[in-house]
């Protein structure tokens, strides 16, 4: 976890770098290449590494998680994520960066196979098993996107529509598949048997709905250009699934309130903000079926970035930090960690408000030169918070050696 939290601060530093590049002339930094490094390292070095580590050591019994294969696989994920971090800023999409990206994908394939085999032999609850399996299958399926892009680049037959579809497929399977389902697998695994019979029933219903949603909602990502009746019907089915899932989510959260009361107050506050971000994300995703909303989401860059950060920072990252607080990871340095998480959380909220406001302003044909400056300030604030989280984590790591 220490390495993943240090990676979060590196990720925040890359965010500051990108915001500086927008405002200032920095000849030795290539914006596009740095953006690729930022996005690949966010997925690999922070979220994937953190989620798979928690899933391994919390969901699996020690007889399985203690096997050397998991250390090797997690090390492989970290190594290839670091490779992408160092190669993308220098070379962009070139041999080494593509090599590390490809190796990263193959390591996740092996991890998925090994983990699911062990998971099916464990005593984990059925919702946890279902969410874990579907999340990892979504992780595997997301690689269709990068491999499609690689084929187009290698064959010199880049199709603009297919190019964007490949990216949207990858992002959907990652954000709405792997990230989302893995988060709830960890949440329900932590809850365990500390919920009522009604709570367990509502968890099962929500789990099934969330898992079923993954495939039909993918077609919402194709509405931006395809005038195909089958795609629209499937997308509408996905939209209905999302509406049902959101209702079941609210019912589920209400039925596990007794379990929530057993958590530490700080973890509850950050965790509930994360769940609020999930609800907003789901509502926005369902709204894509309406042309006006779909055009805004797919056509307005600040709105797109705002949505992606809502999921990655507001939902996933805040949940992971709340989870680590609750699991006692920061106990030896809890004060500084809480301060850092508070700063980071306020930075997430500020960043979201600015991005959405900038997007809406652009839609209304009203722009301001203040937005890039304010967004740089939000990026610096996020970096400060991430560093404040990483320092106590690193001190705990040194103390344990």
VEXZAPA-8224 format. One record per residue (C-alpha): residue number from 1; x, y, z. Coordinates in steps of 0.2 Angstrom, whole numbers, plus 5000, padded with zeros to 4 digits. Layout:
> nr:u:v:w
> NUM:X:Y:Z .
...
end
This chain:
> nr:u:v:w
> 1:5000:5000:5000 .
> 2:5014:5012:5004 .
> 3:5020:5011:4986 .
> 4:5003:5014:4979 .
> 5:5001:5029:4990 .
> 6:5018:5036:4984 .
> 7:5012:5033:4967 .
> 8:4996:5043:4970 .
> 9:5008:5058:4975 .
> 10:5018:5055:4959 .
> 11:5001:5055:4949 .
> 12:4996:5072:4957 .
> 13:5013:5079:4953 .
> 14:5010:5074:4934 .
> 15:4993:5083:4936 .
> 16:5002:5099:4941 .
> 17:5014:5097:4927 .
> 18:5000:5096:4914 .
> 19:4991:5111:4921 .
> 20:5008:5121:4921 .
> 21:5011:5116:4903 .
> 22:4994:5123:4898 .
> 23:4998:5140:4906 .
> 24:5017:5141:4903 .
> 25:5029:5138:4889 .
> 26:5039:5123:4894 .
> 27:5048:5117:4879 .
> 28:5056:5101:4886 .
> 29:5039:5094:4891 .
> 30:5027:5086:4878 .
> 31:5009:5088:4884 .
> 32:5002:5074:4875 .
> 33:5016:5062:4880 .
> 34:5015:5067:4898 .
> 35:4996:5065:4897 .
> 36:4998:5047:4892 .
> 37:5010:5044:4906 .
> 38:4998:5052:4918 .
> 39:4983:5042:4913 .
> 40:4992:5025:4911 .
> 41:5001:5027:4928 .
> 42:4984:5032:4936 .
> 43:4976:5016:4930 .
> 44:4991:5005:4933 .
> 45:5002:5012:4947 .
> 46:4988:5019:4958 .
> 47:4971:5011:4956 .
> 48:4974:4994:4948 .
> 49:4989:4991:4960 .
> 50:4979:4996:4975 .
> 51:4963:4987:4971 .
> 52:4972:4970:4967 .
> 53:4982:4971:4982 .
> 54:4967:4974:4993 .
> 55:4957:4961:4984 .
> 56:4972:4948:4987 .
> 57:4975:4951:5005 .
> 58:4958:4955:5011 .
> 59:4946:4944:5001 .
> 60:4957:4928:4999 .
> 61:4961:4918:5015 .
> 62:4980:4919:5020 .
> 63:4983:4901:5014 .
> 64:4980:4908:4996 .
> 65:4986:4926:4998 .
> 66:5002:4921:5006 .
> 67:5007:4911:4990 .
> 68:5023:4919:4982 .
> 69:5014:4920:4965 .
> 70:5004:4935:4971 .
> 71:5019:4945:4976 .
> 72:5027:4941:4959 .
> 73:5011:4946:4950 .
> 74:5009:4962:4960 .
> 75:5027:4966:4958 .
> 76:5025:4964:4939 .
> 77:5010:4976:4939 .
> 78:5021:4989:4948 .
> 79:5036:4986:4937 .
> 80:5026:4988:4921 .
> 81:5017:5003:4928 .
> 82:5033:5011:4932 .
> 83:5040:5007:4915 .
> 84:5025:5017:4907 .
> 85:5028:5031:4919 .
> 86:5046:5033:4913 .
> 87:5044:5029:4894 .
> 88:5028:5038:4889 .
> 89:5034:5056:4893 .
> 90:5050:5053:4883 .
> 91:5044:5043:4868 .
> 92:5025:5044:4868 .
> 93:5018:5028:4859 .
> 94:5034:5019:4854 .
> 95:5042:5002:4856 .
> 96:5046:5003:4875 .
> 97:5030:5011:4881 .
> 98:5020:4999:4870 .
> 99:5030:4984:4877 .
> 100:5027:4989:4895 .
> 101:5008:4992:4892 .
> 102:5007:4975:4883 .
> 103:5016:4966:4897 .
> 104:5005:4975:4910 .
> 105:4990:4968:4901 .
> 106:4997:4951:4901 .
> 107:5001:4951:4920 .
> 108:4983:4956:4923 .
> 109:4977:4941:4913 .
> 110:4988:4929:4923 .
> 111:4982:4938:4940 .
> 112:4964:4936:4934 .
> 113:4966:4917:4931 .
> 114:4975:4914:4947 .
> 115:4964:4925:4958 .
> 116:4948:4918:4952 .
> 117:4954:4900:4954 .
> 118:4958:4903:4972 .
> 119:4943:4914:4975 .
> 120:4931:4900:4970 .
> 121:4939:4889:4983 .
> 122:4937:4902:4997 .
> 123:4923:4905:5009 .
> 124:4920:4923:5003 .
> 125:4902:4928:5002 .
> 126:4892:4926:4986 .
> 127:4891:4945:4982 .
> 128:4909:4947:4985 .
> 129:4913:4932:4973 .
> 130:4902:4938:4959 .
> 131:4908:4956:4960 .
> 132:4926:4951:4961 .
> 133:4924:4939:4946 .
> 134:4915:4951:4935 .
> 135:4926:4965:4939 .
> 136:4942:4955:4934 .
> 137:4933:4949:4918 .
> 138:4929:4967:4914 .
> 139:4948:4971:4917 .
> 140:4952:4958:4904 .
> 141:4939:4963:4892 .
> 142:4945:4981:4893 .
> 143:4961:4976:4884 .
> 144:4951:4975:4868 .
> 145:4952:4994:4867 .
> 146:4972:4995:4868 .
> 147:4974:4980:4856 .
> 148:4962:4988:4843 .
> 149:4972:5004:4844 .
> 150:4988:4994:4842 .
> 151:4981:4985:4827 .
> 152:4976:5001:4819 .
> 153:4993:5010:4822 .
> 154:5002:4994:4816 .
> 155:4992:4993:4800 .
> 156:4992:5011:4797 .
> 157:4973:5011:4795 .
> 158:4967:5023:4808 .
> 159:4948:5025:4808 .
> 160:4943:5040:4818 .
> 161:4926:5032:4823 .
> 162:4934:5015:4828 .
> 163:4948:5024:4837 .
> 164:4936:5034:4848 .
> 165:4925:5018:4851 .
> 166:4941:5008:4856 .
> 167:4945:5022:4869 .
> 168:4927:5022:4875 .
> 169:4926:5003:4877 .
> 170:4942:5003:4887 .
> 171:4936:5017:4898 .
> 172:4919:5009:4901 .
> 173:4926:4992:4906 .
> 174:4939:5000:4917 .
> 175:4928:5013:4926 .
> 176:4911:5005:4926 .
> 177:4917:4988:4926 .
> 178:4933:4984:4935 .
> 179:4935:4999:4946 .
> 180:4916:5000:4952 .
> 181:4913:4982:4955 .
> 182:4930:4979:4964 .
> 183:4926:4994:4975 .
> 184:4909:4986:4981 .
> 185:4918:4969:4982 .
> 186:4930:4976:4995 .
> 187:4915:4986:5004 .
> 188:4904:4970:5005 .
> 189:4919:4960:5011 .
> 190:4922:4972:5025 .
> 191:4904:4972:5030 .
> 192:4905:4953:5031 .
> 193:4891:4946:5042 .
> 194:4889:4963:5051 .
> 195:4873:4967:5042 .
> 196:4855:4961:5045 .
> 197:4846:4948:5035 .
> 198:4837:4962:5025 .
> 199:4854:4971:5022 .
> 200:4861:4954:5015 .
> 201:4846:4952:5003 .
> 202:4848:4970:4997 .
> 203:4866:4968:4995 .
> 204:4863:4953:4984 .
> 205:4850:4962:4973 .
> 206:4861:4977:4971 .
> 207:4876:4965:4966 .
> 208:4866:4956:4953 .
> 209:4860:4973:4945 .
> 210:4877:4981:4945 .
> 211:4885:4965:4937 .
> 212:4871:4964:4924 .
> 213:4873:4983:4920 .
> 214:4891:4981:4913 .
> 215:4888:4975:4896 .
> 216:4872:4984:4890 .
> 217:4878:5001:4897 .
> 218:4893:4999:4886 .
> 219:4882:5003:4871 .
> 220:4879:5020:4879 .
> 221:4897:5024:4874 .
> 222:4892:5021:4855 .
> 223:4877:5033:4854 .
> 224:4888:5048:4850 .
> 225:4889:5043:4832 .
> 226:4880:5027:4828 .
> 227:4862:5029:4821 .
> 228:4858:5011:4824 .
> 229:4841:5005:4831 .
> 230:4849:4989:4839 .
> 231:4863:4999:4848 .
> 232:4850:5012:4854 .
> 233:4838:4999:4861 .
> 234:4852:4990:4870 .
> 235:4858:5007:4877 .
> 236:4840:5011:4883 .
> 237:4840:4994:4891 .
> 238:4857:4998:4899 .
> 239:4849:5015:4905 .
> 240:4835:5006:4913 .
> 241:4847:4994:4922 .
> 242:4856:5009:4928 .
> 243:4840:5017:4935 .
> 244:4836:5001:4944 .
> 245:4854:4999:4950 .
> 246:4854:5017:4957 .
> 247:4837:5013:4966 .
> 248:4844:4997:4973 .
> 249:4860:5006:4979 .
> 250:4850:5018:4989 .
> 251:4840:5004:4997 .
> 252:4855:4994:5000 .
> 253:4864:5009:5009 .
> 254:4849:5012:5020 .
> 255:4848:4994:5025 .
> 256:4867:4993:5030 .
> 257:4867:5009:5041 .
> 258:4869:4998:5057 .
> 259:4886:4992:5049 .
> 260:4891:5010:5044 .
> 261:4888:5015:5063 .
> 262:4902:5003:5068 .
> 263:4915:5012:5056 .
> 264:4926:5026:5062 .
> 265:4918:5043:5060 .
> 266:4931:5050:5048 .
> 267:4931:5034:5037 .
> 268:4912:5036:5036 .
> 269:4913:5054:5030 .
> 270:4925:5051:5016 .
> 271:4917:5034:5012 .
> 272:4900:5043:5010 .
> 273:4907:5056:4999 .
> 274:4914:5042:4988 .
> 275:4896:5034:4988 .
> 276:4889:5051:4983 .
> 277:4901:5052:4969 .
> 278:4895:5034:4963 .
> 279:4877:5040:4963 .
> 280:4881:5055:4953 .
> 281:4892:5045:4941 .
> 282:4877:5033:4939 .
> 283:4864:5046:4936 .
> 284:4876:5055:4923 .
> 285:4879:5039:4914 .
> 286:4861:5035:4913 .
> 287:4857:5052:4906 .
> 288:4869:5049:4891 .
> 289:4854:5041:4883 .
> 290:4847:5058:4880 .
> 291:4855:5066:4865 .
> 292:4858:5083:4874 .
> 293:4867:5075:4888 .
> 294:4876:5063:4877 .
> 295:4882:5077:4866 .
> 296:4888:5087:4882 .
> 297:4897:5072:4889 .
> 298:4906:5066:4873 .
> 299:4908:5083:4865 .
> 300:4914:5095:4879 .
> 301:4932:5091:4884 .
> 302:4930:5099:4902 .
> 303:4914:5089:4905 .
> 304:4923:5073:4899 .
> 305:4938:5076:4910 .
> 306:4926:5081:4925 .
> 307:4917:5065:4923 .
> 308:4933:5054:4922 .
> 309:4939:5063:4938 .
> 310:4923:5061:4947 .
> 311:4925:5042:4945 .
> 312:4944:5041:4947 .
> 313:4946:5054:4961 .
> 314:4928:5056:4969 .
> 315:4922:5038:4969 .
> 316:4937:5026:4968 .
> 317:4952:5036:4976 .
> 318:4941:5043:4990 .
> 319:4934:5025:4994 .
> 320:4952:5018:4994 .
> 321:4958:5031:5006 .
> 322:4942:5028:5018 .
> 323:4945:5009:5017 .
> 324:4963:5011:5022 .
> 325:4958:5022:5036 .
> 326:4945:5010:5042 .
> 327:4957:4995:5040 .
> 328:4970:5003:5052 .
> 329:4983:5006:5039 .
> 330:4987:5023:5045 .
> 331:4985:5020:5064 .
> 332:5003:5025:5069 .
> 333:5002:5041:5059 .
> 334:4983:5044:5059 .
> 335:4983:5063:5063 .
> 336:4994:5068:5048 .
> 337:4985:5055:5037 .
> 338:4968:5062:5041 .
> 339:4974:5080:5038 .
> 340:4981:5074:5021 .
> 341:4965:5065:5016 .
> 342:4955:5081:5021 .
> 343:4966:5092:5010 .
> 344:4965:5079:4996 .
> 345:4946:5078:4997 .
> 346:4944:5096:4997 .
> 347:4955:5097:4981 .
> 348:4944:5084:4973 .
> 349:4928:5094:4976 .
> 350:4936:5110:4970 .
> 351:4943:5102:4955 .
> 352:4926:5094:4950 .
> 353:4917:5111:4953 .
> 354:4929:5120:4942 .
> 355:4929:5107:4928 .
> 356:4910:5106:4928 .
> 357:4908:5125:4928 .
> 358:4921:5127:4914 .
> 359:4912:5114:4904 .
> 360:4895:5123:4907 .
> 361:4903:5140:4903 .
> 362:4909:5133:4886 .
> 363:4892:5126:4882 .
> 364:4885:5143:4886 .
> 365:4898:5152:4875 .
> 366:4905:5160:4891 .
> 367:4924:5158:4894 .
> 368:4936:5165:4906 .
> 369:4955:5165:4907 .
> 370:4954:5162:4926 .
> 371:4949:5143:4924 .
> 372:4966:5137:4919 .
> 373:4974:5146:4934 .
> 374:4961:5140:4946 .
> 375:4963:5122:4940 .
> 376:4982:5124:4942 .
> 377:4978:5129:4960 .
> 378:4967:5114:4963 .
> 379:4980:5102:4955 .
> 380:4993:5109:4968 .
> 381:4981:5107:4982 .
> 382:4978:5089:4977 .
> 383:4997:5086:4976 .
> 384:4999:5094:4994 .
> 385:4986:5082:5000 .
> 386:4993:5067:4991 .
> 387:5010:5071:4999 .
> 388:5003:5073:5016 .
> 389:4995:5055:5014 .
> 390:5011:5047:5007 .
> 391:5023:5054:5021 .
> 392:5015:5045:5036 .
> 393:5013:5029:5025 .
> 394:5031:5029:5020 .
> 395:5036:5032:5039 .
> 396:5025:5017:5043 .
> 397:5034:5007:5030 .
> 398:5051:5012:5037 .
> 399:5046:5007:5054 .
> 400:5040:4990:5049 .
> 401:5057:4986:5041 .
end
